[in-house]
Amino acid sequence: MADDLRQPILKDGNDEDYEPGCCSKFAGYTGLCCFMNENEYKHQPLAEVVQNDKRQCTDLPCCFALLACIISEIVLLVYAATKGASPSLLMHGYDARMTVQSTPENVQYSSAQICDSSNPMGAYAVWPNLAHPSIRICAPNCAYTNDTSNVYIPGVSDGKAMFVPYESTPFLNSYCLPTGALSVPDSFESENESYQRAIADLQTTAWLIFIMSFAAILLSYIFLRIISCIGRLLIFMTIVTILVSGGMLCWLLIDNGIDDMDDEETANTGKAELILGIILAVLLFFFILALWFMRKNIAVVLEMLNEASYAISDMSWTLVFPVWISLAVMAFVTVWIVEALYIYSVKTETTPAWPTDFFADNPFYSAGDNYYQLQFNDDLQDAMIWHIIMLLYLSQVLIYFGYMVLASTFGDWYFSLWSDHSTKKKQRGEGPAELSNSPILESLWRVFRYHLGSLAFGAAIITIIRVIRAVVTYIQAKVTASNPNNPLIKCLFCCVQCCLKCCQFVFDRVNKESFVFISIYGTPFCYSAYTAFKILVHSMGRTVMVEGVSKYTELFGRVSVAALNTGIAVLVLKYLPYYQDTVSSYLVPAVVIFTMTYMIAAVFMMVFEVGVESIFLCFLVDEQVHGEPKFANHSLKEIAGSLVTKAKDDDDAAKYGAVNDEQDFAAV
């Protein structure tokens, strides 16, 4: 059997010495699959396709585009730094005075001075005149604003800062906000200032975000271990839960609906409950029928879960690999946040003249004719749009990279000979049909060396759809604001959003299946997507079941881990005294922690998802080529064999019936 598995699939001509032609190589490099034969991938024996020394780079134009995107982020960071980026400006105010009154002579400043602990004037920014919110000065504490000795009275107390005293309270240990009847200056409540404080909250909670990222890794690892132990139980419990809860809900709706229909006041409500209960009962009945007719396919799905658990047990390092991918994601998000801080902290410095009614004869301010005013740099504010797009794109590339490395690892495992069926181990070695001694490292090298272009291609598709959805959401918000009660507009935008969401889901699924196929055969993206899709459609029933199980488990894990970790972080923000005084809102840190945790959990859930889906596609390829899955374990092979036998019997019966019909027709 081992020798048979090492033979090429197509045996015509000199396939043992098969060498791709120039058109095939060009198609692989560029991704133009129109130059490839549909059966191109079948020229290599299944036992040697993963560890193929003839593998070549795929989709090089997309690889160059990915490199250009990374370079653009570096250029943007350098440009922001050369424009005087100072992240401390996001947390602290600044002193607007160009000339500060001092003894024995006034001090001239060449730029606005930040109100922080190093400033001799003080670390708090205050507004000396609330009628001019763009003018701030540094003060030692918030009692400064209500100290009558600091109030300027012409001819009585010259050289003082305040126009009218007012009570204030510290905010973020950087500002003194008016309290009581006075309102916060408009500039402090502006959209840009709100964004600035949101970014400052990220800077304040940086260590908490860092710690919760490691907590997310730990929680994801624990969840994955639980799933590997109770995966079958989870499926059975889900089915039982649907049946029990669905049956109870149907009974309650129908019973309560009948009772309500007896009362004239609740007759309409009771009728609606009765109709809804009947509809749910019909759906539940069809669900039971589907379970009955698909019981064999469900058995295949459960065995596929077992097969994935065998692979994970045989390659225990697959549980550690997501840690490194998670660290890479954390590092990327950290760099992205730092760059966002630099971009937002770049401000354009202007020097307008003092307002005519602003202490014109006060020596505290009249030491100079102008003052500093800092405004956000419009060009770099627009660059934040590109920076956000790069967050979506490059994070998707990282997620797909981890997915493809694992897919290649599981493909290598599946197309290796069994060493011992009882212990569910594969033969180890460097020969054909043997599992590498370091499968993850070899898979990582293969993906990084040959297939970054394919990853960039798939990630670009998802990013484009997400950007379109964001634009549609923005347009929807604007249109809905002007027409809040127009149901036609709401319905139209809901339909558009639904279509875009479906497109994103479909392309993500196609991308992942193509990555599995690429990791096995090393073919370009478009060709791999088409071939994998054709194979999966050929076994649609089992594909739907496997897809449903893997996506349910993955989504459940992502949301559970992200929600738990974010909840813990919000509790820390709420009850730890340090954050009570320094964080303006829990929203932005919570969103960042939830997003980062969700990304980390997604990487961990990939181990289970990729294990099931990669082995399933390998199983289908194996079944298609050999007529039965020769590389699968005995139990899975027996179940699949019974399905194949049944399908052949059905085909023979159909052919026999067709022949009899023709004979009867001829006799007539």
Secondary structure, DSSP 8 states (H G I E B T S, - for coil): -HHHHTS-S--SSSGGG----HHHHHHHHH--GGGS-TTGGGGS-GGGSTT-TT-----HHHHHHHHHHHHHHHHHHHHHHHTT--GGGGTS-EE-BSEE--SSS-EE-SS-EE-STT-TT-SEEE-S-TT-TT--EEESSGGGGG-GGGB-BTTTBTT--BSS---EEEETTTEEEE-TTS---GGGGSHHHHHHHHHHHHHHTHHHHHHHHHHHHHHHHHHHHHHHHHHHHHHHHHHHHHHHHHHHHHHHHHHHHHHHHTSGGGHHHHHHHHHHHHHHHHHHHHHHHHHHHTHHHHHHHHHHHHHHHHHHHHTGGGGTHHHHHHHHHHHHHHHHHHHHHHHHH-EEEE--B--TTS-TT-HHHHTSSBB-EEEE-HHHHHHHHHHHHHHHHHHHHHHHHHHHHHHHHHHHHHTS-EEETTTTEE-BSSSTT-B-SSHHHHHHHHHHHH-HHHHHHHHHHHHHHHHHHHHHHHHHHHHHHHSTT-HHHHHHHHHHHHHHHHHHHHHHHHHHHHHHHHHHH---HHHHHHHHHHHHHHTHHHHHHHHHHHHHHHHHHHHHHHHHHHHHHHHHHHH-HHHHHH-S-SHHHHHHHHHHHHHHHHHHHHHHHHHHHHHHHHHHHHHHHHSS-TTS-HHHHHHHHHHHHHHHHHHHHHHHHHHHHHHHHHH-
